Every structure is written in structure tokens, then in C-alpha cells.
Amino acid sequence: LNWYAYVANNPLKYTDPSGHKVWLVHGTISDPSTWDNSKNYIEKELFHEPIKALPWSGKNSDGARVEGAEIVANEIYNYHKAHPKEPIRIMGHSHGGNVSIMATNILAKRGMHVDTLITIATPIRGYRLETDVGQHINVYNYNDIIQINGGSIWVLGDAKRKYPGAENVEVKLPSYFIKHPIEAHSVMHSSPNILDKYVKPLLLQHNFSEARYKNLMENRATH
């Protein structure tokens, strides 16, 4: 009924020829506004697709993350049930990455395949993919203290920085972050420069949108 829902109700500002959507999942003690500094870049430059930041409680417990995964999976499932030909792309920061992984497992059990999964500064603990995805990019840095301290060691085990089977990408940060390990965590998703340097090249290599990206660049050059 709403002809302009596909461009976030703003046809003068946005275009969306594919109708695809990217889902963003925030971490613990946070909310969807955590993406505010980078969401414009994520939408316009990284994916060239509309995005939606999904809310969950953000509480720092395994139960909260399990509940959050159900919320995220249900939102994505309902959307893609109505749009079955569209790819599913999920990006999660901090424990939002683990929520995204659990949501991916839930979607697989419901017959939906995740094409692109990006985990950023995620504490690698007891959460594991139980299904194949088209591409899993995991981004980390060695100054990030939150990544190796996120969650209960008794419940989830020792934290690690790399996911088995993922394209694990180490971000090189300036020396400033050696003495600012908490900022080394938050900068990972709030800096478009980091996403542009470390995530975008891998997305293009995987050709999920390479043709569309090249076409977009050609159109910009000719106009």
C-alpha cells in the first residue's frame, strides 16, 4: 500500500533498486543508537542497501543473548518470508555478534540461509555457528580488552579473538589505543574508516555485490 516503504519513506533522498536489507545487531549494555556514527556509511558505501538496527535488551547474560537471538531471528524471518529471493546480511558488534550467530542458527533451522555474516569485536566464547553461511567476516584488534573479557568465563569458557572457519581480519590501530583498550573496542564499529579498510575489500572479493558496486561506480563517474 505504501509505494515508498522500499526507500525508508524518503524517495527524494534514497533509491533502492534491489529491495535488499542489511540487519545490524548492537552489543551488550547498548542499543541501536550505537550504530549512529557509521550507519550512513554502512548503508551508502559498504552495502549500498537499506539497513535496519534491531533492538534487543542488551543485558550481559547468556539468557539475554539467547532471548535477543530469538528477537533478531523472528524479525529477519518475517521480513524474508515475504521477500524470499533477497539475500540475508547480518552485522553484529561485540556480543551482538554472538546474538547474530545464534540468530543465524535459528534461521537455518527454519530453512533460511544467511548470505553475509559480519562479527565485529565479538568475544569468541561458547557461541558457534551450526550451519554454513555464504561469508563470515570476523574483525578484531589486539588492543581490545572487552573482546577477551565479555561474558562469564564459567558459562562460556575463555574468550578468544578469532572464529574457526571465519575470515578473521586483524585491525591495526594507532598506538593511542594501547592505553585506551575500551575505546579500542568501541572504535571497531563506530569508525567508517575501519569498515572501509578492513571489511569492504572482503565483501567485494566475495562478489555478493561486486557487479552492483561496479555499476554504481560507473554511474557516478558518468554523471
NORNOR-V906556 format. One record per residue. RES is the residue in three letters. SS is DSSP state (@ for helix, = for strand, . for the rest). NEAR is the number of other C-alpha atoms within 12 Angstrom. D_CENTER is the distance of its C-alpha to the mean C-alpha in Angstrom with 1 decimal. Layout:
# NORNOR-V906556
((RES	SS	NEAR	D_CENTER) (RES	SS	NEAR	D_CENTER))
This chain:
# NORNOR-V906556
((LEU	.	5	30.0) (ASN	.	10	27.8) (TRP	.	10	27.8) (TYR	.	17	25.3) (ALA	@	16	22.4) (TYR	@	23	20.6) (VAL	@	24	20.5) (ALA	.	22	19.5) (ASN	.	15	23.3) (ASN	.	15	23.9) (PRO	.	15	25.5) (LEU	.	10	27.2) (LYS	.	12	24.0) (TYR	.	20	21.4) (THR	.	22	21.7) (ASP	.	26	19.7) (PRO	.	16	21.8) (SER	.	19	19.4) (GLY	.	26	18.2) (HIS	.	32	14.7) (LYS	=	37	11.8) (VAL	=	36	8.0) (TRP	=	44	6.7) (LEU	=	44	5.1) (VAL	=	50	6.3) (HIS	.	44	8.6) (GLY	.	46	10.6) (THR	.	35	14.4) (ILE	.	23	17.1) (SER	.	24	14.8) (ASP	.	25	14.0) (PRO	@	27	12.0) (SER	@	21	14.1) (THR	@	29	12.3) (TRP	@	34	10.2) (ASP	.	22	13.7) (ASN	.	20	14.4) (SER	.	28	11.7) (LYS	@	32	10.9) (ASN	@	23	13.9) (TYR	@	25	13.0) (ILE	@	36	9.6) (GLU	@	31	11.7) (LYS	@	23	14.9) (GLU	@	29	14.4) (LEU	@	35	11.2) (PHE	@	40	11.0) (HIS	.	35	14.3) (GLU	.	35	13.2) (PRO	=	32	13.1) (ILE	=	35	10.2) (LYS	=	30	10.5) (ALA	=	33	9.5) (LEU	=	37	10.7) (PRO	.	33	13.3) (TRP	.	35	14.4) (SER	.	29	17.2) (GLY	.	32	15.4) (LYS	.	24	18.6) (ASN	.	25	18.9) (SER	.	24	20.2) (ASP	@	28	19.5) (GLY	@	20	20.8) (ALA	@	24	18.6) (ARG	@	36	15.4) (VAL	@	29	17.2) (GLU	@	26	18.0) (GLY	@	37	14.6) (ALA	@	39	13.4) (GLU	@	28	16.3) (ILE	@	27	15.5) (VAL	@	39	12.0) (ALA	@	41	13.6) (ASN	@	25	16.6) (GLU	@	29	15.0) (ILE	@	40	13.2) (TYR	@	31	16.4) (ASN	@	17	18.7) (TYR	@	24	17.1) (HIS	@	27	17.0) (LYS	@	20	20.4) (ALA	@	12	21.7) (HIS	.	18	19.9) (PRO	.	18	20.3) (LYS	.	16	20.2) (GLU	.	24	16.8) (PRO	.	31	13.9) (ILE	.	40	11.0) (ARG	=	42	7.5) (ILE	=	48	4.5) (MET	=	50	0.8) (GLY	=	48	3.7) (HIS	=	47	6.5) (SER	.	50	9.9) (HIS	@	48	11.1) (GLY	@	54	8.2) (GLY	@	46	7.0) (ASN	@	49	10.5) (VAL	@	54	10.4) (SER	@	50	7.7) (ILE	@	50	10.1) (MET	@	39	13.0) (ALA	@	44	11.9) (THR	@	46	11.7) (ASN	@	30	15.1) (ILE	@	30	16.4) (LEU	@	35	15.6) (ALA	@	23	17.3) (LYS	@	18	20.3) (ARG	.	19	20.5) (GLY	.	16	20.6) (MET	.	31	17.2) (HIS	.	32	15.4) (VAL	.	39	11.7) (ASP	.	32	11.8) (THR	=	38	8.5) (LEU	=	45	6.3) (ILE	=	49	4.4) (THR	=	46	5.7) (ILE	=	53	7.1) (ALA	.	51	10.7) (THR	.	47	10.6) (PRO	.	43	14.2) (ILE	=	40	15.1) (ARG	.	32	17.7) (GLY	.	27	18.9) (TYR	.	32	15.8) (ARG	.	25	15.9) (LEU	.	31	14.8) (GLU	.	19	17.9) (THR	.	25	17.2) (ASP	.	22	16.5) (VAL	.	28	13.4) (GLY	.	25	13.9) (GLN	=	32	11.8) (HIS	=	37	9.9) (ILE	=	40	9.1) (ASN	=	43	9.5) (VAL	=	42	10.4) (TYR	=	43	13.2) (ASN	.	37	16.5) (TYR	.	28	19.8) (ASN	.	29	20.6) (ASP	.	35	17.9) (ILE	.	27	20.1) (ILE	.	33	17.6) (GLN	.	39	15.7) (ILE	.	30	19.0) (ASN	.	27	20.3) (GLY	.	38	17.7) (GLY	.	34	19.3) (SER	.	20	22.8) (ILE	@	18	24.2) (TRP	@	14	26.8) (VAL	@	15	24.4) (LEU	@	22	21.6) (GLY	.	17	23.5) (ASP	.	19	23.0) (ALA	.	27	19.6) (LYS	=	29	18.6) (ARG	.	34	16.2) (LYS	.	28	15.7) (TYR	.	31	14.6) (PRO	.	18	17.5) (GLY	.	17	16.9) (ALA	.	27	13.7) (GLU	=	29	13.8) (ASN	=	27	14.1) (VAL	=	29	14.2) (GLU	=	24	16.3) (VAL	.	30	16.1) (LYS	.	22	19.6) (LEU	.	26	20.2) (PRO	.	17	23.6) (SER	@	12	26.2) (TYR	@	14	25.7) (PHE	@	22	22.8) (ILE	@	18	25.2) (LYS	.	14	26.8) (HIS	.	19	23.8) (PRO	.	25	21.5) (ILE	.	24	19.8) (GLU	@	24	18.9) (ALA	@	32	17.7) (HIS	@	36	14.9) (SER	@	33	14.1) (VAL	@	35	14.5) (MET	@	44	11.5) (HIS	@	44	9.1) (SER	@	28	12.1) (SER	.	28	13.7) (PRO	@	25	13.3) (ASN	@	22	15.7) (ILE	@	31	13.6) (LEU	@	37	10.7) (ASP	@	24	13.7) (LYS	@	22	15.6) (TYR	@	31	13.4) (VAL	@	38	10.5) (LYS	@	29	12.3) (PRO	@	23	15.3) (LEU	@	29	13.7) (LEU	@	32	12.2) (LEU	@	24	15.7) (GLN	@	17	17.4) (HIS	.	19	16.0) (ASN	.	19	17.5) (PHE	.	28	15.1) (SER	.	27	16.0) (GLU	@	20	18.5) (ALA	@	16	21.5) (ARG	@	21	20.0) (TYR	@	24	18.9) (LYS	@	17	22.4) (ASN	@	14	24.0) (LEU	@	22	22.3) (MET	@	15	23.6) (GLU	@	12	27.0) (ASN	@	11	27.2) (ARG	@	10	26.5) (ALA	@	9	29.1) (THR	@	8	31.7) (HIS	.	7	31.4))
